[in-house]
Amino acid sequence: MSSPLVQAQNLKKYFKIKGRGELHAVDDVSFTINEGETFGLVGESGCGKSTIGNLVMRLLDPTEGKLLYRGKNIYESSREEKTELCKKMQIIFQDPYSSLNPRKTIRSILGESYQIQKIGKSKEEQEMLVRELCDRVSISHGILDYFPHELDGGMRQVVGIARALSLSADFIVCDEPVSSLDVSVQAKVINLLMDLQKELGLSYLFISHDLSVVKHISDRIAVMYLGEIVEQADTKTMFANTMHPYSLALLSAVPQVSVGKKVERIVLQGDVPSPINPGVGCRFAPRCWMASERCKTESPKLTEVEPGHFVSCFYADKASANSSLAKKIKGVKKND
């Protein structure tokens, strides 16, 4: 069995809003990513998933909580330890254009990490390392003198992937790496990430709003809503026995090609609660078709309902067993 590589323990990130209070972007989130595994983090825009990616990469400081890499809390690391962590933990950003320096050639972008870390005894050796990196991700050596704006979006993202691999990282945060790409290009980038994982034994935190993409690449999936994880399970269980109402709504929204049968869709109604100073009760309650008075006064805890399957809902069993989508695509028909 794979051993834990990255462990988030009760991570919180609050942003102070002048005159209004604190925005709870990430609120008491815990998860584990094992070696060689892809952990998918999914949710709609504004749920806090990219903030988690930034916390993991130390681009933001947490309000509370720990993040362990191989058992060591990275927030308590020394300068020397942080330097080594920079080599082992890398990130692929959502926008492949803004994440690359427009004034540098692809050769300079890929070779920069070798220069900073003083890897390679000469420019010739560093050039050889850059070319080896290109070969690993199937980049033609002919584009090394190009600038980012001279490449299409898919090739720019492949350059971003190559840059993340330059220092032999074993853990990579993929922050919606294909959301800005065409569908055909998305498939190529996803397949490249999966091939590299098999070849190099990489572990991924894969952040996305698209469940169909997450299903294809992830071993386990966590669903986020307004700063909290509301459901977590392995990929097969998540799609075969979805139990949280919000997860069901996300799943029903996945585009499907169906012949001769109509797929139920959940159209969520009601207002999204403000993440600023959230009160008691379930944060999904204002949009949930199953909400009761209890949901408005008590906050459900993330509970293990079956081995490896965690759900934060008082009526998880009812949501799974009584939904029409549970029998079709694990969805629910929203009551008018």
PyMOL commands that set and color helices and strands:
alter all, ss='L'
color gray80, all
select helices_A, chain A and resi 49-56+74-76+79-88+106-116+123-136+141-143+148-150+153-165+183-200+211-217+235-240+245-252+285-287+293-297+316-321+324-327
alter helices_A, ss='H'
color red, helices_A
select strands_A, chain A and resi 4-17+21-34+38-42+64-69+72-73+89-92+171-175+203-208+220-225+228-234+303-306+309-311
alter strands_A, ss='S'
color yellow, strands_A
deselect
rebuild
show_as cartoon
